[in-house]
Amino acid sequence: MWTAKLIACVLYDFFDMTAGRALFAVPFAGEIIGCGLGYAMFGKNGLWYGLEAIDFTEQIDGFIPTATIIALANRPS
């Protein structure tokens, strides 16, 4: 199950990096969706995705795979 979550996170981060700025016309819409996705998959740890909102220019956060990092941090042992 964790592998499916990791794949979903990688795909979301890839989407955020490539087309996220163009498709999310509303500011911070990508961060809101990312927080929802993270919370649904990893509980409160998924809310760390909200750190992407620090970059209000939307220029740098696409290069940081936040959802993937959260997935890797929540890998079962």
PyMOL Python script that loads the backbone (N, CA, C, O; Angstrom):
from pymol import cmd

cmd.read_pdbstr("""\
ATOM      1  N   MET A   1       0.824  -1.202   0.000  1.00  0.00           N
ATOM      2  CA  MET A   1       0.000   0.000   0.000  1.00  0.00           C
ATOM      3  C   MET A   1       0.868   1.266   0.000  1.00  0.00           C
ATOM      4  O   MET A   1       0.540   2.264  -0.643  1.00  0.00           O
ATOM      5  N   TRP A   2       2.003   1.197   0.752  1.00  0.00           N
ATOM      6  CA  TRP A   2       2.853   2.364   0.795  1.00  0.00           C
ATOM      7  C   TRP A   2       3.421   2.680  -0.584  1.00  0.00           C
ATOM      8  O   TRP A   2       3.615   3.848  -0.919  1.00  0.00           O
ATOM      9  N   THR A   3       3.687   1.658  -1.380  1.00  0.00           N
ATOM     10  CA  THR A   3       4.233   1.886  -2.725  1.00  0.00           C
ATOM     11  C   THR A   3       3.255   2.681  -3.577  1.00  0.00           C
ATOM     12  O   THR A   3       3.665   3.556  -4.339  1.00  0.00           O
ATOM     13  N   ALA A   4       1.975   2.388  -3.455  1.00  0.00           N
ATOM     14  CA  ALA A   4       0.958   3.135  -4.207  1.00  0.00           C
ATOM     15  C   ALA A   4       0.918   4.591  -3.753  1.00  0.00           C
ATOM     16  O   ALA A   4       0.758   5.496  -4.571  1.00  0.00           O
ATOM     17  N   LYS A   5       1.064   4.813  -2.451  1.00  0.00           N
ATOM     18  CA  LYS A   5       1.095   6.185  -1.936  1.00  0.00           C
ATOM     19  C   LYS A   5       2.327   6.928  -2.452  1.00  0.00           C
ATOM     20  O   LYS A   5       2.245   8.098  -2.825  1.00  0.00           O
ATOM     21  N   LEU A   6       3.461   6.241  -2.470  1.00  0.00           N
ATOM     22  CA  LEU A   6       4.687   6.857  -2.978  1.00  0.00           C
ATOM     23  C   LEU A   6       4.537   7.236  -4.448  1.00  0.00           C
ATOM     24  O   LEU A   6       4.938   8.327  -4.856  1.00  0.00           O
ATOM     25  N   ILE A   7       3.969   6.349  -5.232  1.00  0.00           N
ATOM     26  CA  ILE A   7       3.765   6.641  -6.659  1.00  0.00           C
ATOM     27  C   ILE A   7       2.846   7.842  -6.835  1.00  0.00           C
ATOM     28  O   ILE A   7       3.106   8.705  -7.673  1.00  0.00           O
ATOM     29  N   ALA A   8       1.767   7.904  -6.047  1.00  0.00           N
ATOM     30  CA  ALA A   8       0.847   9.046  -6.127  1.00  0.00           C
ATOM     31  C   ALA A   8       1.568  10.342  -5.771  1.00  0.00           C
ATOM     32  O   ALA A   8       1.342  11.371  -6.407  1.00  0.00           O
ATOM     33  N   CYS A   9       2.425  10.300  -4.771  1.00  0.00           N
ATOM     34  CA  CYS A   9       3.166  11.498  -4.363  1.00  0.00           C
ATOM     35  C   CYS A   9       4.168  11.929  -5.432  1.00  0.00           C
ATOM     36  O   CYS A   9       4.308  13.120  -5.713  1.00  0.00           O
ATOM     37  N   VAL A  10       4.857  10.967  -6.021  1.00  0.00           N
ATOM     38  CA  VAL A  10       5.812  11.287  -7.084  1.00  0.00           C
ATOM     39  C   VAL A  10       5.081  11.914  -8.274  1.00  0.00           C
ATOM     40  O   VAL A  10       5.548  12.899  -8.845  1.00  0.00           O
ATOM     41  N   LEU A  11       3.946  11.345  -8.639  1.00  0.00           N
ATOM     42  CA  LEU A  11       3.175  11.898  -9.754  1.00  0.00           C
ATOM     43  C   LEU A  11       2.678  13.306  -9.448  1.00  0.00           C
ATOM     44  O   LEU A  11       2.720  14.183 -10.311  1.00  0.00           O
ATOM     45  N   TYR A  12       2.206  13.525  -8.217  1.00  0.00           N
ATOM     46  CA  TYR A  12       1.726  14.862  -7.859  1.00  0.00           C
ATOM     47  C   TYR A  12       2.880  15.868  -7.886  1.00  0.00           C
ATOM     48  O   TYR A  12       2.719  16.983  -8.382  1.00  0.00           O
ATOM     49  N   ASP A  13       4.034  15.479  -7.359  1.00  0.00           N
ATOM     50  CA  ASP A  13       5.184  16.396  -7.393  1.00  0.00           C
ATOM     51  C   ASP A  13       5.632  16.683  -8.824  1.00  0.00           C
ATOM     52  O   ASP A  13       6.006  17.811  -9.145  1.00  0.00           O
ATOM     53  N   PHE A  14       5.593  15.670  -9.678  1.00  0.00           N
ATOM     54  CA  PHE A  14       5.948  15.883 -11.092  1.00  0.00           C
ATOM     55  C   PHE A  14       4.959  16.851 -11.739  1.00  0.00           C
ATOM     56  O   PHE A  14       5.358  17.743 -12.488  1.00  0.00           O
ATOM     57  N   PHE A  15       3.676  16.674 -11.451  1.00  0.00           N
ATOM     58  CA  PHE A  15       2.644  17.570 -11.969  1.00  0.00           C
ATOM     59  C   PHE A  15       2.869  18.990 -11.453  1.00  0.00           C
ATOM     60  O   PHE A  15       2.754  19.956 -12.208  1.00  0.00           O
ATOM     61  N   ASP A  16       3.186  19.112 -10.173  1.00  0.00           N
ATOM     62  CA  ASP A  16       3.420  20.426  -9.584  1.00  0.00           C
ATOM     63  C   ASP A  16       4.630  21.103 -10.223  1.00  0.00           C
ATOM     64  O   ASP A  16       4.634  22.317 -10.426  1.00  0.00           O
ATOM     65  N   MET A  17       5.654  20.314 -10.537  1.00  0.00           N
ATOM     66  CA  MET A  17       6.864  20.876 -11.128  1.00  0.00           C
ATOM     67  C   MET A  17       6.654  21.305 -12.577  1.00  0.00           C
ATOM     68  O   MET A  17       7.198  22.324 -13.005  1.00  0.00           O
ATOM     69  N   THR A  18       5.879  20.545 -13.330  1.00  0.00           N
ATOM     70  CA  THR A  18       5.754  20.819 -14.761  1.00  0.00           C
ATOM     71  C   THR A  18       4.609  21.769 -15.099  1.00  0.00           C
ATOM     72  O   THR A  18       4.823  22.772 -15.780  1.00  0.00           O
ATOM     73  N   ALA A  19       3.417  21.471 -14.640  1.00  0.00           N
ATOM     74  CA  ALA A  19       2.250  22.240 -15.071  1.00  0.00           C
ATOM     75  C   ALA A  19       1.505  22.903 -13.933  1.00  0.00           C
ATOM     76  O   ALA A  19       0.495  23.568 -14.164  1.00  0.00           O
ATOM     77  N   GLY A  20       1.976  22.736 -12.716  1.00  0.00           N
ATOM     78  CA  GLY A  20       1.244  23.236 -11.552  1.00  0.00           C
ATOM     79  C   GLY A  20       0.974  24.720 -11.567  1.00  0.00           C
ATOM     80  O   GLY A  20      -0.143  25.149 -11.278  1.00  0.00           O
ATOM     81  N   ARG A  21       1.980  25.517 -11.901  1.00  0.00           N
ATOM     82  CA  ARG A  21       1.789  26.975 -11.885  1.00  0.00           C
ATOM     83  C   ARG A  21       0.794  27.425 -12.929  1.00  0.00           C
ATOM     84  O   ARG A  21       0.025  28.356 -12.692  1.00  0.00           O
ATOM     85  N   ALA A  22       0.796  26.782 -14.075  1.00  0.00           N
ATOM     86  CA  ALA A  22      -0.104  27.191 -15.156  1.00  0.00           C
ATOM     87  C   ALA A  22      -1.545  26.759 -14.883  1.00  0.00           C
ATOM     88  O   ALA A  22      -2.486  27.472 -15.232  1.00  0.00           O
ATOM     89  N   LEU A  23      -1.713  25.603 -14.265  1.00  0.00           N
ATOM     90  CA  LEU A  23      -3.058  25.072 -14.071  1.00  0.00           C
ATOM     91  C   LEU A  23      -3.733  25.553 -12.803  1.00  0.00           C
ATOM     92  O   LEU A  23      -4.961  25.591 -12.733  1.00  0.00           O
ATOM     93  N   PHE A  24      -2.956  25.917 -11.809  1.00  0.00           N
ATOM     94  CA  PHE A  24      -3.543  26.419 -10.570  1.00  0.00           C
ATOM     95  C   PHE A  24      -3.593  27.939 -10.642  1.00  0.00           C
ATOM     96  O   PHE A  24      -2.694  28.628 -10.160  1.00  0.00           O
ATOM     97  N   ALA A  25      -4.653  28.449 -11.249  1.00  0.00           N
ATOM     98  CA  ALA A  25      -4.771  29.900 -11.432  1.00  0.00           C
ATOM     99  C   ALA A  25      -5.005  30.611 -10.097  1.00  0.00           C
ATOM    100  O   ALA A  25      -4.608  31.764  -9.926  1.00  0.00           O
ATOM    101  N   VAL A  26      -5.637  29.936  -9.173  1.00  0.00           N
ATOM    102  CA  VAL A  26      -5.883  30.511  -7.859  1.00  0.00           C
ATOM    103  C   VAL A  26      -4.608  30.350  -7.022  1.00  0.00           C
ATOM    104  O   VAL A  26      -4.080  29.243  -6.916  1.00  0.00           O
ATOM    105  N   PRO A  27      -4.116  31.424  -6.435  1.00  0.00           N
ATOM    106  CA  PRO A  27      -2.897  31.303  -5.624  1.00  0.00           C
ATOM    107  C   PRO A  27      -3.078  30.291  -4.490  1.00  0.00           C
ATOM    108  O   PRO A  27      -4.116  30.258  -3.830  1.00  0.00           O
ATOM    109  N   PHE A  28      -2.070  29.484  -4.283  1.00  0.00           N
ATOM    110  CA  PHE A  28      -2.025  28.474  -3.231  1.00  0.00           C
ATOM    111  C   PHE A  28      -3.006  27.318  -3.431  1.00  0.00           C
ATOM    112  O   PHE A  28      -3.201  26.520  -2.514  1.00  0.00           O
ATOM    113  N   ALA A  29      -3.619  27.211  -4.590  1.00  0.00           N
ATOM    114  CA  ALA A  29      -4.532  26.089  -4.842  1.00  0.00           C
ATOM    115  C   ALA A  29      -3.760  24.773  -4.843  1.00  0.00           C
ATOM    116  O   ALA A  29      -4.259  23.767  -4.338  1.00  0.00           O
ATOM    117  N   GLY A  30      -2.567  24.766  -5.395  1.00  0.00           N
ATOM    118  CA  GLY A  30      -1.753  23.554  -5.403  1.00  0.00           C
ATOM    119  C   GLY A  30      -1.360  23.121  -4.003  1.00  0.00           C
ATOM    120  O   GLY A  30      -1.311  21.927  -3.708  1.00  0.00           O
ATOM    121  N   GLU A  31      -1.080  24.093  -3.139  1.00  0.00           N
ATOM    122  CA  GLU A  31      -0.721  23.775  -1.765  1.00  0.00           C
ATOM    123  C   GLU A  31      -1.926  23.218  -1.003  1.00  0.00           C
ATOM    124  O   GLU A  31      -1.782  22.297  -0.200  1.00  0.00           O
ATOM    125  N   ILE A  32      -3.096  23.768  -1.252  1.00  0.00           N
ATOM    126  CA  ILE A  32      -4.308  23.276  -0.590  1.00  0.00           C
ATOM    127  C   ILE A  32      -4.604  21.847  -1.032  1.00  0.00           C
ATOM    128  O   ILE A  32      -4.924  20.991  -0.208  1.00  0.00           O
ATOM    129  N   ILE A  33      -4.498  21.595  -2.320  1.00  0.00           N
ATOM    130  CA  ILE A  33      -4.722  20.236  -2.826  1.00  0.00           C
ATOM    131  C   ILE A  33      -3.649  19.290  -2.289  1.00  0.00           C
ATOM    132  O   ILE A  33      -3.955  18.162  -1.905  1.00  0.00           O
ATOM    133  N   GLY A  34      -2.408  19.737  -2.259  1.00  0.00           N
ATOM    134  CA  GLY A  34      -1.321  18.919  -1.735  1.00  0.00           C
ATOM    135  C   GLY A  34      -1.503  18.583  -0.262  1.00  0.00           C
ATOM    136  O   GLY A  34      -1.235  17.458   0.160  1.00  0.00           O
ATOM    137  N   CYS A  35      -1.959  19.559   0.521  1.00  0.00           N
ATOM    138  CA  CYS A  35      -2.222  19.304   1.944  1.00  0.00           C
ATOM    139  C   CYS A  35      -3.348  18.288   2.110  1.00  0.00           C
ATOM    140  O   CYS A  35      -3.277  17.407   2.967  1.00  0.00           O
ATOM    141  N   GLY A  36      -4.371  18.413   1.298  1.00  0.00           N
ATOM    142  CA  GLY A  36      -5.477  17.444   1.359  1.00  0.00           C
ATOM    143  C   GLY A  36      -5.014  16.051   0.979  1.00  0.00           C
ATOM    144  O   GLY A  36      -5.372  15.068   1.628  1.00  0.00           O
ATOM    145  N   LEU A  37      -4.225  15.972  -0.065  1.00  0.00           N
ATOM    146  CA  LEU A  37      -3.687  14.684  -0.509  1.00  0.00           C
ATOM    147  C   LEU A  37      -2.785  14.081   0.573  1.00  0.00           C
ATOM    148  O   LEU A  37      -2.898  12.899   0.896  1.00  0.00           O
ATOM    149  N   GLY A  38      -1.907  14.890   1.119  1.00  0.00           N
ATOM    150  CA  GLY A  38      -1.005  14.420   2.161  1.00  0.00           C
ATOM    151  C   GLY A  38      -1.743  13.976   3.411  1.00  0.00           C
ATOM    152  O   GLY A  38      -1.408  12.949   4.001  1.00  0.00           O
ATOM    153  N   TYR A  39      -2.748  14.745   3.819  1.00  0.00           N
ATOM    154  CA  TYR A  39      -3.513  14.386   5.014  1.00  0.00           C
ATOM    155  C   TYR A  39      -4.301  13.104   4.794  1.00  0.00           C
ATOM    156  O   TYR A  39      -4.402  12.272   5.695  1.00  0.00           O
ATOM    157  N   ALA A  40      -4.854  12.943   3.609  1.00  0.00           N
ATOM    158  CA  ALA A  40      -5.627  11.729   3.318  1.00  0.00           C
ATOM    159  C   ALA A  40      -4.742  10.482   3.349  1.00  0.00           C
ATOM    160  O   ALA A  40      -5.201   9.405   3.729  1.00  0.00           O
ATOM    161  N   MET A  41      -3.485  10.623   2.953  1.00  0.00           N
ATOM    162  CA  MET A  41      -2.614   9.451   2.890  1.00  0.00           C
ATOM    163  C   MET A  41      -1.778   9.239   4.146  1.00  0.00           C
ATOM    164  O   MET A  41      -1.500   8.097   4.511  1.00  0.00           O
ATOM    165  N   PHE A  42      -1.368  10.324   4.820  1.00  0.00           N
ATOM    166  CA  PHE A  42      -0.418  10.192   5.927  1.00  0.00           C
ATOM    167  C   PHE A  42      -0.872  10.851   7.216  1.00  0.00           C
ATOM    168  O   PHE A  42      -0.085  10.971   8.154  1.00  0.00           O
ATOM    169  N   GLY A  43      -2.113  11.276   7.283  1.00  0.00           N
ATOM    170  CA  GLY A  43      -2.603  11.907   8.509  1.00  0.00           C
ATOM    171  C   GLY A  43      -1.954  13.270   8.718  1.00  0.00           C
ATOM    172  O   GLY A  43      -1.668  13.994   7.764  1.00  0.00           O
ATOM    173  N   LYS A  44      -1.729  13.602   9.982  1.00  0.00           N
ATOM    174  CA  LYS A  44      -1.190  14.928  10.309  1.00  0.00           C
ATOM    175  C   LYS A  44       0.191  15.168   9.712  1.00  0.00           C
ATOM    176  O   LYS A  44       0.555  16.316   9.454  1.00  0.00           O
ATOM    177  N   ASN A  45       0.959  14.125   9.490  1.00  0.00           N
ATOM    178  CA  ASN A  45       2.275  14.307   8.863  1.00  0.00           C
ATOM    179  C   ASN A  45       2.151  14.870   7.454  1.00  0.00           C
ATOM    180  O   ASN A  45       3.064  15.550   6.985  1.00  0.00           O
ATOM    181  N   GLY A  46       1.047  14.604   6.772  1.00  0.00           N
ATOM    182  CA  GLY A  46       0.844  15.114   5.429  1.00  0.00           C
ATOM    183  C   GLY A  46       0.645  16.615   5.365  1.00  0.00           C
ATOM    184  O   GLY A  46       0.788  17.225   4.305  1.00  0.00           O
ATOM    185  N   LEU A  47       0.312  17.210   6.507  1.00  0.00           N
ATOM    186  CA  LEU A  47       0.107  18.659   6.527  1.00  0.00           C
ATOM    187  C   LEU A  47       1.416  19.431   6.401  1.00  0.00           C
ATOM    188  O   LEU A  47       1.399  20.647   6.205  1.00  0.00           O
ATOM    189  N   TRP A  48       2.546  18.741   6.511  1.00  0.00           N
ATOM    190  CA  TRP A  48       3.829  19.387   6.270  1.00  0.00           C
ATOM    191  C   TRP A  48       3.922  19.911   4.837  1.00  0.00           C
ATOM    192  O   TRP A  48       4.780  20.740   4.531  1.00  0.00           O
ATOM    193  N   TYR A  49       3.042  19.429   3.966  1.00  0.00           N
ATOM    194  CA  TYR A  49       3.024  19.923   2.591  1.00  0.00           C
ATOM    195  C   TYR A  49       2.760  21.436   2.552  1.00  0.00           C
ATOM    196  O   TYR A  49       3.150  22.122   1.607  1.00  0.00           O
ATOM    197  N   GLY A  50       2.103  21.931   3.577  1.00  0.00           N
ATOM    198  CA  GLY A  50       1.808  23.359   3.647  1.00  0.00           C
ATOM    199  C   GLY A  50       3.035  24.243   3.665  1.00  0.00           C
ATOM    200  O   GLY A  50       2.925  25.449   3.441  1.00  0.00           O
ATOM    201  N   LEU A  51       4.202  23.675   3.925  1.00  0.00           N
ATOM    202  CA  LEU A  51       5.428  24.467   3.895  1.00  0.00           C
ATOM    203  C   LEU A  51       5.708  25.042   2.508  1.00  0.00           C
ATOM    204  O   LEU A  51       6.453  26.011   2.371  1.00  0.00           O
ATOM    205  N   GLU A  52       5.113  24.445   1.494  1.00  0.00           N
ATOM    206  CA  GLU A  52       5.303  25.001   0.147  1.00  0.00           C
ATOM    207  C   GLU A  52       4.698  26.391   0.015  1.00  0.00           C
ATOM    208  O   GLU A  52       5.071  27.146  -0.884  1.00  0.00           O
ATOM    209  N   ALA A  53       3.773  26.736   0.896  1.00  0.00           N
ATOM    210  CA  ALA A  53       3.153  28.060   0.840  1.00  0.00           C
ATOM    211  C   ALA A  53       4.125  29.167   1.225  1.00  0.00           C
ATOM    212  O   ALA A  53       3.845  30.344   0.997  1.00  0.00           O
ATOM    213  N   ILE A  54       5.269  28.801   1.808  1.00  0.00           N
ATOM    214  CA  ILE A  54       6.273  29.816   2.157  1.00  0.00           C
ATOM    215  C   ILE A  54       6.756  30.533   0.910  1.00  0.00           C
ATOM    216  O   ILE A  54       7.037  31.731   0.951  1.00  0.00           O
ATOM    217  N   ASP A  55       6.855  29.812  -0.195  1.00  0.00           N
ATOM    218  CA  ASP A  55       7.291  30.421  -1.452  1.00  0.00           C
ATOM    219  C   ASP A  55       6.072  31.021  -2.155  1.00  0.00           C
ATOM    220  O   ASP A  55       5.430  30.359  -2.970  1.00  0.00           O
ATOM    221  N   PHE A  56       5.766  32.250  -1.839  1.00  0.00           N
ATOM    222  CA  PHE A  56       4.586  32.900  -2.413  1.00  0.00           C
ATOM    223  C   PHE A  56       4.768  33.249  -3.887  1.00  0.00           C
ATOM    224  O   PHE A  56       3.798  33.623  -4.547  1.00  0.00           O
ATOM    225  N   THR A  57       5.979  33.138  -4.419  1.00  0.00           N
ATOM    226  CA  THR A  57       6.205  33.429  -5.835  1.00  0.00           C
ATOM    227  C   THR A  57       5.875  32.231  -6.724  1.00  0.00           C
ATOM    228  O   THR A  57       5.748  32.379  -7.939  1.00  0.00           O
ATOM    229  N   GLU A  58       5.735  31.040  -6.122  1.00  0.00           N
ATOM    230  CA  GLU A  58       5.441  29.803  -6.855  1.00  0.00           C
ATOM    231  C   GLU A  58       6.554  29.439  -7.841  1.00  0.00           C
ATOM    232  O   GLU A  58       6.311  28.709  -8.803  1.00  0.00           O
ATOM    233  N   GLN A  59       7.759  29.934  -7.615  1.00  0.00           N
ATOM    234  CA  GLN A  59       8.868  29.662  -8.535  1.00  0.00           C
ATOM    235  C   GLN A  59       9.761  28.526  -8.052  1.00  0.00           C
ATOM    236  O   GLN A  59      10.236  27.730  -8.862  1.00  0.00           O
ATOM    237  N   ILE A  60       9.992  28.441  -6.765  1.00  0.00           N
ATOM    238  CA  ILE A  60      10.953  27.480  -6.224  1.00  0.00           C
ATOM    239  C   ILE A  60      10.280  26.196  -5.763  1.00  0.00           C
ATOM    240  O   ILE A  60      10.857  25.117  -5.902  1.00  0.00           O
ATOM    241  N   ASP A  61       9.070  26.289  -5.217  1.00  0.00           N
ATOM    242  CA  ASP A  61       8.468  25.119  -4.577  1.00  0.00           C
ATOM    243  C   ASP A  61       8.220  23.959  -5.526  1.00  0.00           C
ATOM    244  O   ASP A  61       8.101  22.821  -5.071  1.00  0.00           O
ATOM    245  N   GLY A  62       8.137  24.201  -6.813  1.00  0.00           N
ATOM    246  CA  GLY A  62       7.959  23.111  -7.768  1.00  0.00           C
ATOM    247  C   GLY A  62       9.182  22.216  -7.879  1.00  0.00           C
ATOM    248  O   GLY A  62       9.078  21.072  -8.319  1.00  0.00           O
ATOM    249  N   PHE A  63      10.331  22.729  -7.484  1.00  0.00           N
ATOM    250  CA  PHE A  63      11.566  21.945  -7.576  1.00  0.00           C
ATOM    251  C   PHE A  63      11.859  21.156  -6.306  1.00  0.00           C
ATOM    252  O   PHE A  63      12.821  20.389  -6.262  1.00  0.00           O
ATOM    253  N   ILE A  64      11.041  21.338  -5.276  1.00  0.00           N
ATOM    254  CA  ILE A  64      11.202  20.585  -4.032  1.00  0.00           C
ATOM    255  C   ILE A  64      10.077  19.551  -3.985  1.00  0.00           C
ATOM    256  O   ILE A  64       8.909  19.920  -3.863  1.00  0.00           O
ATOM    257  N   PRO A  65      10.411  18.270  -4.079  1.00  0.00           N
ATOM    258  CA  PRO A  65       9.371  17.225  -4.106  1.00  0.00           C
ATOM    259  C   PRO A  65       8.810  16.951  -2.711  1.00  0.00           C
ATOM    260  O   PRO A  65       9.081  15.908  -2.117  1.00  0.00           O
ATOM    261  N   THR A  66       8.035  17.886  -2.204  1.00  0.00           N
ATOM    262  CA  THR A  66       7.563  17.823  -0.820  1.00  0.00           C
ATOM    263  C   THR A  66       6.731  16.583  -0.547  1.00  0.00           C
ATOM    264  O   THR A  66       6.943  15.919   0.467  1.00  0.00           O
ATOM    265  N   ALA A  67       5.795  16.254  -1.416  1.00  0.00           N
ATOM    266  CA  ALA A  67       4.944  15.086  -1.187  1.00  0.00           C
ATOM    267  C   ALA A  67       5.772  13.806  -1.182  1.00  0.00           C
ATOM    268  O   ALA A  67       5.515  12.905  -0.383  1.00  0.00           O
ATOM    269  N   THR A  68       6.745  13.720  -2.051  1.00  0.00           N
ATOM    270  CA  THR A  68       7.616  12.544  -2.092  1.00  0.00           C
ATOM    271  C   THR A  68       8.451  12.445  -0.827  1.00  0.00           C
ATOM    272  O   THR A  68       8.636  11.350  -0.294  1.00  0.00           O
ATOM    273  N   ILE A  69       8.953  13.559  -0.342  1.00  0.00           N
ATOM    274  CA  ILE A  69       9.715  13.560   0.909  1.00  0.00           C
ATOM    275  C   ILE A  69       8.846  13.099   2.072  1.00  0.00           C
ATOM    276  O   ILE A  69       9.300  12.337   2.926  1.00  0.00           O
ATOM    277  N   ILE A  70       7.608  13.555   2.106  1.00  0.00           N
ATOM    278  CA  ILE A  70       6.681  13.121   3.172  1.00  0.00           C
ATOM    279  C   ILE A  70       6.439  11.616   3.069  1.00  0.00           C
ATOM    280  O   ILE A  70       6.416  10.918   4.083  1.00  0.00           O
ATOM    281  N   ALA A  71       6.261  11.121   1.860  1.00  0.00           N
ATOM    282  CA  ALA A  71       6.038   9.678   1.674  1.00  0.00           C
ATOM    283  C   ALA A  71       7.246   8.871   2.132  1.00  0.00           C
ATOM    284  O   ALA A  71       7.097   7.844   2.794  1.00  0.00           O
ATOM    285  N   LEU A  72       8.438   9.334   1.782  1.00  0.00           N
ATOM    286  CA  LEU A  72       9.645   8.616   2.193  1.00  0.00           C
ATOM    287  C   LEU A  72       9.846   8.663   3.713  1.00  0.00           C
ATOM    288  O   LEU A  72      10.331   7.702   4.311  1.00  0.00           O
ATOM    289  N   ALA A  73       9.473   9.776   4.323  1.00  0.00           N
ATOM    290  CA  ALA A  73       9.596   9.889   5.778  1.00  0.00           C
ATOM    291  C   ALA A  73       8.609   8.987   6.504  1.00  0.00           C
ATOM    292  O   ALA A  73       8.842   8.616   7.655  1.00  0.00           O
ATOM    293  N   ASN A  74       7.510   8.631   5.846  1.00  0.00           N
ATOM    294  CA  ASN A  74       6.486   7.797   6.464  1.00  0.00           C
ATOM    295  C   ASN A  74       6.547   6.353   5.970  1.00  0.00           C
ATOM    296  O   ASN A  74       5.560   5.624   6.064  1.00  0.00           O
ATOM    297  N   ARG A  75       7.687   5.942   5.452  1.00  0.00           N
ATOM    298  CA  ARG A  75       7.861   4.572   4.973  1.00  0.00           C
ATOM    299  C   ARG A  75       7.768   3.618   6.170  1.00  0.00           C
ATOM    300  O   ARG A  75       8.407   3.835   7.200  1.00  0.00           O
ATOM    301  N   PRO A  76       6.964   2.564   6.017  1.00  0.00           N
ATOM    302  CA  PRO A  76       6.884   1.601   7.135  1.00  0.00           C
ATOM    303  C   PRO A  76       8.206   0.865   7.304  1.00  0.00           C
ATOM    304  O   PRO A  76       8.925   0.602   6.340  1.00  0.00           O
ATOM    305  N   SER A  77       8.502   0.544   8.546  1.00  0.00           N
ATOM    306  CA  SER A  77       9.787  -0.124   8.807  1.00  0.00           C
ATOM    307  C   SER A  77       9.680  -1.634   8.739  1.00  0.00           C
ATOM    308  O   SER A  77      10.674  -2.333   8.935  1.00  0.00           O
TER     309      SER A  77
END
""", "prot")
cmd.dss("prot")
cmd.show_as("cartoon", "prot")
cmd.util.cbc("prot")
cmd.orient("prot")
